[in-house]
């Protein structure tokens, strides 16, 4: 069976969260060259294969010896970044990432990924990893969620609800003692956009 290097490059690029332009800059070629490789209109030479393997955090044998499309790994759209420290604005629609631990029968249209910035949730997910979410507008108390705060900012925290006092606490889960819980009341605009279901390393692999 013929193994497509181009398909492997494309799959690994996406699992790393790179655009064609970003990958091109990392290995010193043009984005047109990356496009030609991914569509099998051209193939990288042995020097470029090593550069690709280094940039994509993989082995040369993975690029030239395995057709990753046959594995049928689900991909999740990346909506941008989210703070795991102080809240800050999330950005939408910047690419996608492979999620190897998901059942490929799951409807990934109801899921999204956000890259984590900060260490206030590092007991659950390290800084720089991708958090995977199920789209939903509510969670149970004690669950972890992506939350928009007062119309603009977004953060990742464990949600604690107190129905009697109408108070909501966003709790950090961190090894860093500087992080403190954030309290909000009935006059704050708090909107849950997704329930946390797992995470992916920056290289597209599951955290054990």
N, C-alpha and C positions, 0 to 999 in steps of 0.2 A: 504493500500500500504506500502511495506517495504521501509524505509528510509535508505539510505546508508550514514553512518557517514564518511566512507572513501572518497566518492565523495565530500562531503562538506569540509572535511579537505583539499583535493587537490585543490578545487576551491578557497578557502579562502587563502591558501598558495600562490597560483599564483597571486591572486589579491593584495597581500601584497608585491609581488616581491621577495619572499624567495625561495631559493633552499631547497631541503629536508635536506641537511646537516645544513644549516643555521637555519631552524626551529628546528631540533633536538638539536642543541647547545642551543637554547633559552629555551627549556623546560627540558633539561638534560637527553635525551635519545639518542639512536644511530640512524643514518640515515636508517639503516635496519628496525628499529621499525616504523619509519615514513612511509617507503615503504609498510610495512605489513599492517599498518592502512589504507593507501590510496587504497590499492588493496583489502581491506576487508578480508585479510587472518587472521587478528586479530583485536580486538577492544580495544581502550583505556579504562582504568578504570575511575572511577569518579574523582579521583585526577588528572589524566592526562588530562581529558576533561576540567577541570578548567584551568590547565596550558596552554592547547591549546587555549582556549577561550581568555585568557589574552594575549598570544603571538600574536594571530591573530586579536586582537582588536574587538572582537565580544562577543556575549552572548552564554552561554552553550546551550540554546534552539535553536540557529541557527545551531549549530553543530549537534544536535541530532533530530531536529524537522522539518527540511526543506531540501528537495533535490534540491540543487541549480542548478543541471544540467537541471532540468525541466524549469528553467527560460531562458536558452539559451542565456546567456550574452556573447556578442562578446569579444574576447581577442585580445590584440595587442602585437606584439613582442617588447621587450625592447632591444634597441641597446646599452644601457649603460648610461653614464652621459654626461651632457653638461653644460658649464659654463653660468651662468647668471650674471657674473661679468667680470673678465678678461677672454679672450679666453683660452681654454685648450682642450686637445685631447679627442675626443669621442671614446668610446669603443663599439664594436659590439657584438650582439647576446648573451645576458646574461639571458634571460627568457621571461616572458610575464606577462601582467596585464589585469584584467577584466575591461572593459569599459562600464558601465551600461547605459550611455546616448546615445550610438551609436545604430543606427538601425541595427538589426541583419541581414539585407539583404545587408548591405554594404560590399564591398570587402575589408576585412582587410589586404589582402596581399599588398595593396597599401598604408598601413599606418604603422607607427612605433611610439614607445614611447622613450623618453629620460628623465632620472631623472635630476632635476634642482639642481645645486649647486650655491649658491650665491643669492644676493638680488637686483640685478640691474634691474630685471623685476617684482618686487614684487607688483606692481600695477595691474599686470595681473595674475601672478602665484607665489605663495610663494616658498621660498627655501625648498627643500626636496620633492616637489610634482613632478608628472610625466606630462610632456608636450606631447600631442598627435599631430602627424604631418601627413599630406597627402604628399606622395612622389611626388615631382615636382622640376624642376631645375630652376624655375623662379617664382617671385611673383610681384604683382603690388606695386608701391610705397605706403608706408604707412602700408603695411601688415607685420606681424611678421613671422620670418623664422628662421630655423636652418641653419647656414652658416659656411662653412669651409673657413678658412683664410690662404692664402699663403701656401697651400699644406699640412697643418697638423692640426692646431688648429680649434676648432669649438666653436660657441657661439650662444646664442639666443638673438635676438634684433629685433626692428622694422627697416625695410629697407626703406631708402629714396634715390631715384635715381635722378640724375641731368644729363640728356642726353647731354646738351650743353657743360658742363665742363667735362663730363665723370667722375664725382665724385660720390662716393657712401658713404652714412653715415649710420652707425649702431647706432641706438638711444636707450638708456636705458629708461625704464619706471618704475622709482623707487621712493620710498619715501625717499631714502637715497641720500642726496645731493652730496656725494663724487663721484658718477658715472657720467661720461661725455661721450658725443658722440664720436664715433671712425670714423675717416675719412680715406677713401681709394681712390686711383686714378687708372688710366688706366693701370699702371704697376703692380698693386697688383693682385694676383690670388684669386678672390672671387668666391666661388661656393656654390650656394643655394642647399640644399639637401631636404628641405621639408617646407611646409607651415603650420604654427601653426593653429590648429583647436579647441583646447580645452585642459582641464587638468583633472587629477585625483589625489585625495589625496593619501598619502602613504598607506591608508587603503583600497583603491580601490573604493572610492566613488566620485561622481561628486561634484565639488565646486558649490555652489549655486550663 
